[in-house]
């Protein structure tokens, strides 16, 4: 059985909560298995909602209040509260997403399993494990009380595709929150994430003119020739020292090998650190798309989705200090890391809400068949979050 380690100066309430969590690893793993064994690709609304129902059933058994915010295309957002007691205080928000990048049938092909202390399965770390952690922390406070501010949970449905449905829900909820713990997987080092890049995902299309590439080549205008010039120019925008990367990761086009290509398209991934660099990079990308090298071609650019960078609003340093001290009392040595990956936590800091990301169980290899979660990290990371919440100063 997992035990809280470290400080022996916990209050009686802290000891009750961490002690209860120490006994919950089997129940945590059971809920995790149920969630992992349910397909929930971002575009699979039925599957995403089925995973949501796994957590709704858990919350209802524990006596928490659940409200679904419906969406016709993507999974419903799920709001969780300890009770319906009115309060003028801003809540502490525990947040996470339940969608994955994997296709339907993936859960059956490689179901949840534990091997050599690691749990495997689609979405086990990114981020169904974090949702399990959040659920049990909320349940602990429902059982024992002691939270210095109201607690709320938010389970979203579409993070892996840049949250087209849930971004507005996240921003609205974060504006009303005191702080956010976003339980993306803890880093392999055991650290949390205190900064992330922003990302913009785009499609650009090039139009040329078809012609027989042998009989009347001179009448053709190659969209593939033009997109090749644009790709070289787009990649040249990358500035690693500045933290800007531009990658054309997908390309398609053409009609046949013996036809000058009438059409081509590519997908662009832009990453940046400073919020001001978003406008700079997008302006540069737009100019490249708009400026033809092959005469007669035209092109257009479309933004498909984006994440904002995880920054450090006022109050972030105090929240981080509280969390790291609490983690130490749960036997963990935790520091903050910067990540080039994006997450919904960027939306919460964009509205000024102090946020710590990657407070979930430790995991690695997300988005691959080798994705895993370190089982022994589940309980201590839950204890760390609970202690951090208990030690937040009372609202002024």
N, C-alpha and C positions, 0 to 999 in steps of 0.2 A: 504494500500500500504506500502511495506517495505521501511524504510528510513535508510540512513546511520546515525549512531550515533557516539558519541565520539567527536573527535577534531573538532574545528571550524576553524582551521588554514589551511584548504585545499586550494590549489591553484585553480584558476578558471578552469583550465583543469581537475584537480582531481574532482572538484565539478560537472563538466559536465558529466564525465564518471560515477561516483558513482550515480549521479542523474538519468542518463539514466538506469543504472542497477536496480535502485530502482523501476523503472516502469515496469520491464520485468518479474516479477514473473508469471503472467498468461501465457505469451509466453513460458517461461521456462517449466512450467508444461505441456503445450501442446506438446512440443517437447519430454519431458520425457515420457509422456503417449504413444506417437507414438513409441518410442524406446522400452519401457517396454512391450508393447502389440505385439511385434514381437519376436518370439522365436529365440534364438541365442546361443544354446549349442555349445560348442567349436568345435565339430565334424560336426556340421550342417553348411557347407559352405554357402549354399543358404540363410539360416536364418541370419548368421553373416553378410553376404554381404548386406542383406536387411536392417539390422539395420544401417550398414555403409551408405547406400543410404539415410536414413532419415537425417543423418548429412550432407552428400554431398549436398542434396537439400537446407538445411538451409544455408550452406556456400555460395553456388552459389547465393542464393537470397540476401545475404549480400555483395556480390561482392568480396569474397575471392577466392583465387586460390587453386584448389584441384588437386592432382595427386594420382592415385592409383598404388600401387606396387603389381602386380598380384601374386597369388599363386594358384597352381592347386588343392591342397588338403584342405588347410585351408583358412579362409577368407583373403581378400586382406588387406594389410596395406594401410592406408590413410594418406597422407601428406597434410598439409594445410599451406598456406602462406598468408600474407596480400596482397602482390603485387609482381611484378617481378622486383622491383628496385634492381640493383646490389649493393652488400655491401660486404665489407671485414670484417665486424664485425660478431662475432658469435651470433647466435640467442638464445633467451630465448625459451625454449621448454615446451609446455603444452601437457601432455601425459596422455593416458588412454586406457583401453581395453573395448571392447564391447561384448565379449563372456561371457556366464554364465555357471553354472554347471547344469542347469535344462534341462530335456528332452523335446522333441518336444511335443507340446500340452499344456505345462504348462501355457503359456500366456493366452490361452482360458479358462483354468480351474480357474485361479485366475488373472483376468486382473487388470490393474492399477486402484487403487482407493485411495481416501483420506478420512481418518477417524481420528477425534480428532487431527488434525494438523500433522498427519503422512501419508506419501505416501507409498503404498504397491504394490507389484508385483515382479515378478522374475527379479532380477538384478537391482532393483530400486536404491539401494545404491552402490552395487558392480557390476559394477560401472557406470551405465548409467547416474546416477545423476551427477557424476563427469564430464562425457563427456559433458553434457548439460552446466554445469558451465564453462568449458573450451571454449565451442563454443560461449557463450555469451560474455566472456571476449575478445576473439579474435574479435568478431563482434564490440564490443565497441571501440577497438583500430582502427579498420578499419574505423569506423565512425568519430572518434575524433582525431586520431593520438596521438602524444606525447610520444610514446614508445621510451625509450633511446637506445634500441637495436632492431634489427629485431625480429619479433615474428614468431614462427612456432608451428604447432600442429601435433601430431602424434596419430592416433587411431589404435590400434593393435587388433588382432583377436583371440589370443590363450593363453592368460595369465593363464587361469584356468588349463591348462595342461602343464604349465612350458614353454610356448612360443617356441615350436619347430620350427615354421616358422619365428616368429618375433624377436627372440633374436638377430640375426645378424643385423636386421634392427634397433632395439633399440640401440645396441652398436655402430653401424656406425653413427646413427643420434646423439647420445649423445657425441661422440668424437668431433663432429663439433659444439656442443652447448656450450653456456656460462653457463647455469644452467637449471635445470629441476624442474617443478612443476608437480608431479604425483598425479592426483586427485582421488586416492582411497578414500573411505569414511572417513570423519573425525571421530575421536574416539568418543564414547558416552560422554566422558568428554568435548568434544569440541577441544581437542588437535590434533596436527598433529603428524606424526611419523618421528623420526629422526634416528632410528636404527631398523633393522630387522634381524632375523636369516636367515642363508642360509638353503636350504633344498635340499636333494637328494632323489629321489623316485626310488626304485629298485624292481626287481622281482628276487626271487631265486627259482630254481627248483631242486628237489631231485628225483633221480631215484633208485628204488629198484627192487624187483623181485616178480612177482605174484605167489601165491601158494594157494591151498585150505586150509583154516584156520582150518579145522578139519581133513581132510584126510592126508595131508602131510605138516603140518605147518612148520616143520623143514627145508623144501626146500625154504621157502619164505624169503624175505628180505624186511622189512617194511619201505617204504619211509615215512610214517606217523610217525612211531617211531623215525626216524632220524630227521624229521623236528621239532618234539617236543623238542628234545635236542637242536637243533639249535635256536629255539625261546627263550628258557630259557637263552642261552648264549648271544644271541643278545640283549635281554632286559637288561641283566646285564651290558651292555656297557653304559647305561644311567648314566649321571653324572650331576645332576641338578645344583650343584654349578658351574660347568664349562659351563653350558648352552648346554650340549649335551643330546639329547634324541633320543632313537631308539625305534621305535614302529612297530611291525608286525601287521598290521591292517586288512589284508585279508589272509585267509588260505583256500586251497582247496586240494582235493586229494582222492585217493582211487578208487577202481573199484566196490566193493560190500562189504557188511558187512561180508561176509564169505570168503573174499579173503585178503591175506596180500597185502598191498597197493604197487603197482608197481610205483606209481608216486604221488608226492605232490608238491605244490608250495605255496609261500607266497609273500606278498607285504610288503616292508620295507619303512618306513618314517624316514629319518635321519634329525635332525635339529641341527644346531651348530651356535655359535656366532663368534668366531675368525676364520678368513680364514684358518689359519694353522690347525685348528681342523678338517677340511674336510679330509685332507690326513690321519690324525691319525685315524679317525673313519672309513674311507673306508678301510684302511689297516686291521683294527681289524675285520670289517665285512667280508672282503674277507677271512681272515684266518679261521673264524668260518665256512663259507660256504665250504671251501676247506677241512676242517678236519672232517672226519667221526667219529661218535660215534658208530653207528650200522655198523659192518663190512659188506662190499660188496656194500654199497650205494655210489653213486657219486652225485655231486651237481655242479651247475653253477650259477653265479650271473650276472645280466644284469641291467644296469642303464637305466631307462625309461625317466627320465627328471630331471632337477634341477634348482634351483634358487640360486643366489649368495646373500650373506648378504648385507644389506644396511649399508654402512659405512659412514665415514665423510671425504671426500677428502678436500684438501686445498680450502678454500673459503666457506666451509659449514657454519661456525660460522657466517660469515658476512651475508650470505643469510638468515639464520635463524633469525638473529637480525632484518634485514630489514622486513622480513615477520611478525614477532610478533609485531613490532611497527606499521606496516600498519594495522594489524588485530585489534589492540587496537583502531585505528582511525575509524575502522568500527564497533566499539562497542563490540569487542570480546576479551576475555582473553584467550590466546592460549599459551600452553607450548608444549615441545617436549616429546614424549613417545617412549619407546622401545616396539617392538612387536615380538612375536614368530612366527607370520605369515609371509609368503613370498610374494614378489611382484616384478614386473618388475623394480622397482626402484633400486634393487640390481645390475642389469645389468648396469644401468647408472653410479652408483658410482664406479663400478669395472673398468670403463675406465677413472676415475678421474673427472667426472662431478659433481659439487655440486648439491645436490638434496634434496628437501623436499617432503615427501610422505604424503598421506592422507590429501591433501588440498581440497578435495571435500566436498560436504554437509555432515552434521553429519548424521550417520546412524548406524544401529546395526543389529545383527542376520543374517549376510550374510550366504548364502548357505542353508537357511531354509525357510519354508513357512511364518515364522514370520518376515522376513527381512523387514526393514522399513527405510525411510528417513524422517528427520525432515524438514518439508516444510519451516518453517521460517528461516532455516539456509542457504537456497539456495542463497538469495540475499546478505546477509552480507559476506558469504564466497567468493562469486564472487567479491564483492567490496574489500575485503582484498587482494585478488590476484592482482586485477588491481592496487591498491595502491602500493603494493610491487613492481610490475613491473615498475611503474612510478618512484619509488624512488631508483631503482637500480642506482649505480653510473655509470657515462658515462665510456665507455670502454677506457682503457689507450691507 
